[in-house]
Amino acid sequence: MSTPIPPFRPEDVDPADPYASYRPYRELDPVHRSGDTWYLFRHADVARVLTSRRHGRGALPAALPEQCPHLRRTVTNWLVFMDPPEHTRVRALVAKSFTPRIVEALRPRIRRLAAELTAELTAADPADLVSGFAAPFPILVISELLGVPRADRPWFRERAVDLQQATSSRAARRSDGFAVAEAAARELAAYFRAELARRRAGRGADAADLIAAMLAAEESVPLGDDVLVGTCIHLLTAGHETTTNLLAKGLLALFAHPEQLAELRSDPKLLPDAVEELVRYDPPVQMISRWAKEDDEISGHTVRRGEKVVLVLGSANRDAGRFPDADRLDVHRDALRHTGFGMGIHYCVGAPLARAEAEIGLTELLNLPGLSRASEPIRYADDLIFHGPARMMIRTGAR
């Protein structure tokens, strides 16, 4: 007689290897009820909910406390927590700034930022990849695209990290997590409200950045300052930690597969497809939540209206029913049906930019002839939603 599988608890999962924890649930109980939450572990079920209008995102994360008014006001206006019709209007505005054509035109600026960080990284050999490259790189890119002055960017990174306390699993484990995030939301909102006022007064009228593009687009689709401010903050935070984790975990996966690392070095044209496989193999976001908007049947289980459904993206991407030999990294794999960027109406609007950042960032790093993993153990962030190393020491071969 088989032993019943225990209730799934994210806090019990080892961040260094979550996939070993997912496997028994995917194989034995893929539509799993734990407490008042459903967890989906198979690709087919995850993809179905991601593309279904029966499930929505219309809920604030982690039941944000009433004593955090700035945080609630900010997050309420994030695209990721909207459902149609609001989602449709705001996404149309943001999507105009992230088309593949626009991102392609940005590549020289992104490449320059990556080269500057790589030069700084080699000066500190051995160096922490996270603090020295993977974390500041996406902040620099988004800050430049938003028109944030260079002098303000370190402050922006600190506020972005603080704000993440409320939208990841860290808030539940840090006693002052929500207070820290509330302060960051207040300060970032004040900054962007002042910037919108400055632009409307005619200062910065010649700017060619995302804020200018959104103000121009808003003339035909008025959204209001709360939405514009929330969108600016969302772009800053959403594009920060996910790309940081993609870069760090992507390089870590290549260190573990030196023959594929060598192949990418010898043939950089493989990198675009390799980025998709790296997202599949170890996605930067391991799980996301949906709420049933009506009763739904998922693989023989009835999910009632209002119930929470957690989609375990990391498990779905390791489902051998969708990806043969799914636990093996293969930079030649057709991985385009991975769930790492989501699916459906909530598909990551910044995916073209994230792909470009990963491709350019990894290219710069792989050009370092002495690049290797240092002996110091990797320290993972205490987070299974935005999942990745907090510290990852590397050698660049510069010394």
C-alpha positions as CSV (number, residue, x, y, z in Angstrom):
1,M,0.0,0.0,0.0
2,S,1.5,3.4,-1.1
3,T,2.1,6.1,1.5
4,P,-0.2,9.2,0.9
5,I,1.7,12.1,-0.4
6,P,1.9,14.9,2.2
7,P,0.4,18.3,1.6
8,F,2.6,20.5,-0.5
9,R,4.2,23.4,1.4
10,P,6.5,25.9,-0.5
11,E,8.4,26.6,2.7
12,D,9.5,23.0,2.8
13,V,11.2,23.1,-0.6
14,D,15.0,23.4,-0.9
15,P,15.7,26.5,-3.0
16,A,18.9,24.9,-4.3
17,D,16.9,22.1,-5.9
18,P,13.2,22.6,-6.0
19,Y,12.7,20.1,-8.9
20,A,13.3,17.1,-6.7
21,S,10.4,18.3,-4.5
22,Y,8.1,18.8,-7.4
23,R,8.6,15.4,-9.1
24,P,6.5,13.2,-6.8
25,Y,3.6,15.6,-6.9
26,R,3.8,15.9,-10.7
27,E,3.8,12.1,-11.0
28,L,1.4,11.1,-8.2
29,D,-0.9,14.0,-7.5
30,P,-0.5,16.7,-10.2
31,V,-3.7,18.5,-9.3
32,H,-3.0,18.7,-5.6
33,R,-5.0,20.3,-2.8
34,S,-3.1,21.6,0.2
35,G,-5.2,23.5,2.8
36,D,-7.4,25.9,0.8
37,T,-5.1,26.1,-2.2
38,W,-4.8,24.0,-5.3
39,Y,-1.3,23.4,-6.8
40,L,-0.9,22.3,-10.4
41,F,2.3,20.5,-11.4
42,R,1.8,19.3,-15.0
43,H,2.4,21.3,-18.1
44,A,-1.0,20.6,-19.7
45,D,-2.9,21.8,-16.6
46,V,-0.7,24.8,-16.0
47,A,-1.0,25.9,-19.7
48,R,-4.8,25.4,-19.6
49,V,-5.3,27.7,-16.7
50,L,-2.8,30.3,-18.0
51,T,-4.9,30.5,-21.2
52,S,-8.4,30.3,-19.6
53,R,-10.7,33.2,-18.9
54,R,-12.2,31.1,-16.1
55,H,-9.2,32.1,-13.9
56,G,-7.9,35.6,-13.2
57,R,-5.3,37.7,-11.4
58,G,-7.7,40.2,-9.8
59,A,-6.3,39.9,-6.3
60,L,-3.6,41.7,-4.4
61,P,-0.6,39.6,-3.4
62,A,-0.3,38.2,0.1
63,A,-3.4,40.1,1.3
64,L,-1.6,43.4,1.6
65,P,-2.3,45.0,5.0
66,E,-4.7,47.9,5.3
67,Q,-2.0,49.9,7.0
68,C,0.0,50.0,3.8
69,P,-2.0,52.4,1.7
70,H,0.7,53.5,-0.7
71,L,1.7,49.9,-1.3
72,R,-2.0,48.9,-2.0
73,R,-2.5,51.8,-4.3
74,T,0.7,51.1,-6.2
75,V,0.2,47.3,-6.6
76,T,-3.5,47.7,-7.5
77,N,-2.3,49.5,-10.7
78,W,0.2,46.8,-11.7
79,L,-0.6,45.1,-15.0
80,V,0.0,41.7,-13.5
81,F,-2.8,42.1,-11.0
82,M,-5.4,43.3,-13.5
83,D,-8.1,41.5,-15.4
84,P,-10.0,42.7,-18.5
85,P,-11.1,45.3,-19.4
86,E,-8.5,47.3,-17.4
87,H,-5.8,44.8,-18.3
88,T,-6.5,45.2,-22.0
89,R,-6.2,49.0,-21.9
90,V,-3.0,49.1,-19.9
91,R,-1.3,46.3,-21.7
92,A,-2.0,48.0,-25.0
93,L,-0.2,51.0,-23.7
94,V,2.8,49.2,-22.4
95,A,3.1,46.7,-25.3
96,K,3.8,49.6,-27.7
97,S,7.1,50.1,-25.9
98,F,8.3,46.5,-26.0
99,T,7.8,45.3,-29.5
100,P,10.6,43.2,-31.0
101,R,11.4,46.0,-33.4
102,I,11.8,48.6,-30.6
103,V,13.9,46.2,-28.5
104,E,16.1,45.4,-31.5
105,A,16.8,49.2,-31.8
106,L,17.7,49.2,-28.1
107,R,20.3,46.5,-28.4
108,P,23.4,48.8,-28.8
109,R,22.5,50.7,-25.6
110,I,21.9,47.4,-23.7
111,R,25.2,46.0,-25.1
112,R,27.0,49.2,-23.8
113,L,25.6,48.8,-20.3
114,A,26.6,45.1,-20.3
115,A,30.1,45.9,-21.4
116,E,30.5,48.5,-18.7
117,L,29.4,46.1,-16.0
118,T,31.6,43.3,-17.3
119,A,34.6,45.6,-17.2
120,E,33.8,46.4,-13.5
121,L,33.3,42.7,-12.8
122,T,36.8,41.7,-14.1
123,A,38.4,44.4,-11.9
124,A,37.1,42.5,-8.8
125,D,38.1,39.0,-9.7
126,P,36.8,36.8,-8.0
127,A,33.4,38.6,-8.0
128,D,29.8,38.1,-7.0
129,L,27.9,37.7,-10.3
130,V,24.6,38.7,-8.6
131,S,25.7,42.0,-7.0
132,G,28.3,42.8,-9.7
133,F,26.3,42.0,-12.9
134,A,23.0,40.1,-12.8
135,A,21.2,42.5,-10.4
136,P,22.4,45.9,-11.6
137,F,22.2,45.1,-15.3
138,P,18.4,45.0,-15.7
139,I,17.9,47.9,-13.3
140,L,20.3,50.0,-15.5
141,V,18.5,48.9,-18.6
142,I,15.0,49.7,-17.3
143,S,16.2,53.0,-15.7
144,E,17.7,54.1,-19.0
145,L,14.5,53.2,-20.9
146,L,12.4,55.1,-18.3
147,G,14.7,58.1,-18.5
148,V,16.0,57.9,-15.0
149,P,19.2,59.9,-14.5
150,R,22.3,57.8,-13.8
151,A,22.8,59.4,-10.4
152,D,19.4,58.1,-9.2
153,R,19.9,54.5,-10.3
154,P,21.5,53.1,-7.1
155,W,18.6,54.6,-5.1
156,F,16.2,53.0,-7.6
157,R,17.8,49.6,-7.2
158,E,17.4,49.8,-3.4
159,R,13.8,50.8,-3.6
160,A,13.0,48.0,-6.1
161,V,14.5,45.4,-3.8
162,D,12.6,46.8,-0.9
163,L,9.3,46.8,-2.8
164,Q,9.8,43.1,-3.8
165,Q,9.3,42.3,-0.2
166,A,5.5,42.6,-0.6
167,T,5.1,40.6,-3.9
168,S,7.3,37.6,-3.1
169,S,7.3,35.0,-0.3
170,R,9.9,37.0,1.6
171,A,7.2,39.3,3.2
172,A,5.9,36.4,5.3
173,R,9.3,35.6,6.6
174,R,10.6,39.1,7.5
175,S,8.8,40.8,10.3
176,D,9.1,44.3,8.8
177,G,8.7,43.2,5.2
178,F,5.5,45.0,4.5
179,A,6.7,48.2,6.3
180,V,9.8,48.2,4.1
181,A,7.8,47.7,1.0
182,E,5.3,50.4,2.0
183,A,8.1,53.0,2.4
184,A,9.5,52.0,-1.0
185,A,6.1,52.4,-2.7
186,R,5.6,55.8,-1.1
187,E,9.0,57.1,-2.3
188,L,8.8,55.6,-5.8
189,A,5.3,56.9,-6.3
190,A,6.4,60.4,-5.2
191,Y,9.4,60.3,-7.6
192,F,7.3,59.3,-10.6
193,R,4.4,61.7,-9.9
194,A,7.0,64.5,-9.8
195,E,8.5,63.3,-13.0
196,L,5.1,63.2,-14.7
197,A,4.4,66.8,-13.6
198,R,7.8,67.9,-14.8
199,R,7.2,66.3,-18.2
200,R,3.8,67.9,-18.6
201,A,5.2,71.3,-17.7
202,G,7.4,71.0,-20.8
203,R,10.6,70.0,-19.1
204,G,12.1,67.0,-20.8
205,A,9.9,67.5,-23.8
206,D,12.6,66.2,-26.1
207,A,13.0,62.9,-24.2
208,A,12.7,59.7,-26.2
209,D,12.0,57.2,-23.4
210,L,9.2,55.0,-22.1
211,I,7.7,57.8,-19.9
212,A,7.5,60.0,-23.0
213,A,5.9,57.2,-25.0
214,M,3.3,56.5,-22.4
215,L,2.4,60.2,-22.0
216,A,2.0,60.4,-25.8
217,A,-0.1,57.3,-26.0
218,E,-2.2,58.5,-23.0
219,E,-3.5,61.4,-25.1
220,S,-5.7,58.9,-27.0
221,V,-6.3,56.4,-24.2
222,P,-6.5,58.4,-20.9
223,L,-5.5,56.2,-17.9
224,G,-4.8,58.6,-15.1
225,D,-1.7,59.2,-13.0
226,D,-2.3,56.2,-10.6
227,V,-2.1,53.8,-13.5
228,L,0.9,55.6,-15.1
229,V,2.8,55.7,-11.8
230,G,1.9,52.1,-11.0
231,T,3.1,51.0,-14.5
232,C,6.4,52.8,-14.2
233,I,7.0,51.1,-10.8
234,H,5.9,47.8,-12.1
235,L,8.3,48.0,-15.1
236,L,11.1,48.8,-12.7
237,T,10.4,45.9,-10.3
238,A,9.1,43.2,-12.6
239,G,12.0,43.6,-15.0
240,H,14.5,43.6,-12.3
241,E,14.4,40.4,-10.2
242,T,13.2,38.1,-13.0
243,T,16.1,39.0,-15.4
244,T,18.6,38.9,-12.5
245,N,17.5,35.3,-11.8
246,L,17.5,34.4,-15.4
247,L,21.1,35.6,-15.9
248,A,22.4,34.0,-12.7
249,K,20.7,30.7,-13.1
250,G,21.4,30.6,-16.8
251,L,25.1,30.9,-16.2
252,L,24.9,28.4,-13.4
253,A,23.2,25.8,-15.6
254,L,25.9,26.3,-18.2
255,F,28.7,25.8,-15.6
256,A,27.0,22.5,-14.8
257,H,27.0,21.6,-18.5
258,P,30.5,22.7,-19.7
259,E,30.1,21.0,-23.1
260,Q,27.1,23.2,-23.9
261,L,28.8,26.3,-22.5
262,A,31.7,25.6,-24.9
263,E,29.3,25.1,-27.8
264,L,27.7,28.5,-27.2
265,R,31.1,30.1,-27.0
266,S,32.1,28.7,-30.3
267,D,28.8,29.5,-32.0
268,P,27.1,32.5,-30.5
269,K,24.2,32.2,-33.0
270,L,22.8,29.5,-30.8
271,L,22.2,31.9,-27.9
272,P,18.6,33.0,-28.8
273,D,17.4,29.4,-28.7
274,A,19.6,28.7,-25.7
275,V,17.9,31.5,-23.8
276,E,14.5,29.8,-24.3
277,E,15.9,26.5,-23.0
278,L,17.6,28.2,-20.0
279,V,14.2,29.8,-19.1
280,R,12.5,26.4,-19.4
281,Y,15.2,24.5,-17.5
282,D,15.3,26.7,-14.5
283,P,12.7,29.5,-14.8
284,P,13.2,32.8,-12.8
285,V,9.7,32.7,-11.5
286,Q,8.8,29.3,-10.0
287,M,5.1,29.7,-9.3
288,I,2.3,32.2,-9.9
289,S,-1.3,32.4,-8.5
290,R,-4.7,32.6,-10.2
291,W,-8.2,32.7,-8.7
292,A,-11.1,30.8,-10.1
293,K,-13.7,33.2,-11.5
294,E,-16.2,30.4,-11.9
295,D,-16.4,26.7,-11.1
296,D,-13.9,24.7,-13.2
297,E,-13.0,21.1,-13.8
298,I,-9.2,20.5,-13.9
299,S,-8.2,16.9,-14.8
300,G,-11.1,15.5,-12.9
301,H,-11.0,17.9,-9.9
302,T,-13.6,20.5,-9.3
303,V,-12.2,23.9,-8.4
304,R,-14.8,26.2,-7.0
305,R,-15.3,29.9,-7.8
306,G,-13.0,32.0,-5.6
307,E,-10.5,29.3,-4.8
308,K,-6.8,30.0,-5.2
309,V,-4.8,28.0,-7.8
310,V,-1.0,28.0,-7.8
311,L,0.6,27.2,-11.1
312,V,4.0,25.6,-10.4
313,L,5.9,26.8,-13.5
314,G,9.1,25.2,-12.5
315,S,7.4,21.8,-12.4
316,A,5.5,22.3,-15.7
317,N,8.8,23.0,-17.5
318,R,10.2,19.7,-16.2
319,D,7.2,17.7,-17.4
320,A,8.5,14.8,-19.6
321,G,5.0,14.6,-21.1
322,R,5.7,17.9,-22.8
323,F,9.5,18.0,-22.9
324,P,11.3,14.7,-23.5
325,D,14.2,14.1,-21.1
326,A,13.0,17.3,-19.4
327,D,15.6,17.2,-16.6
328,R,18.4,17.5,-19.2
329,L,19.6,20.9,-20.5
330,D,19.7,20.9,-24.3
331,V,20.5,24.3,-26.0
332,H,19.3,22.8,-29.3
333,R,15.8,22.0,-27.8
334,D,12.7,23.6,-29.2
335,A,11.5,25.0,-25.9
336,L,9.1,27.6,-27.1
337,R,6.1,26.1,-25.3
338,H,7.7,26.6,-21.9
339,T,5.7,28.5,-19.2
340,G,8.6,30.7,-18.0
341,F,7.1,33.9,-19.5
342,G,3.5,32.8,-18.9
343,M,0.9,32.3,-21.5
344,G,-2.4,33.9,-22.6
345,I,-3.4,37.5,-21.8
346,H,-0.9,37.7,-19.0
347,Y,2.1,36.5,-21.1
348,C,5.0,38.6,-20.0
349,V,4.8,41.9,-21.9
350,G,8.5,42.5,-21.3
351,A,9.6,39.1,-22.7
352,P,11.3,40.6,-25.8
353,L,13.4,42.8,-23.6
354,A,14.2,40.0,-21.1
355,R,15.3,37.8,-24.0
356,A,17.6,40.6,-25.3
357,E,19.1,41.3,-21.9
358,A,19.8,37.6,-21.3
359,E,21.3,37.1,-24.8
360,I,23.5,40.2,-24.6
361,G,24.4,39.7,-20.9
362,L,25.4,36.0,-21.4
363,T,27.4,36.9,-24.6
364,E,29.4,39.5,-22.6
365,L,30.1,37.0,-19.8
366,L,31.0,34.1,-22.1
367,N,33.5,36.3,-23.9
368,L,35.6,36.2,-20.7
369,P,38.2,33.6,-21.4
370,G,38.8,32.6,-17.8
371,L,35.1,32.6,-16.7
372,S,34.4,29.8,-14.2
373,R,32.5,29.1,-11.0
374,A,34.4,29.9,-7.8
375,S,34.6,27.4,-5.0
376,E,32.4,29.3,-2.6
377,P,29.0,27.7,-2.2
378,I,26.1,29.5,-3.8
379,R,23.6,31.2,-1.4
380,Y,20.0,31.2,-2.6
381,A,17.5,33.9,-1.8
382,D,14.9,32.7,0.7
383,D,12.2,32.8,-2.0
384,L,10.5,30.2,-4.1
385,I,8.5,32.7,-6.3
386,F,11.3,34.9,-7.6
387,H,13.8,32.2,-7.4
388,G,17.6,32.5,-7.8
389,P,20.9,33.0,-6.1
390,A,21.5,35.8,-3.7
391,R,25.2,35.4,-4.0
392,M,27.2,33.5,-6.7
393,M,30.9,33.9,-6.8
394,I,32.7,33.5,-10.1
395,R,36.2,33.9,-11.5
396,T,36.7,35.9,-14.6
397,G,40.3,35.0,-15.3
398,A,41.4,38.6,-15.1
399,R,43.9,37.9,-12.4
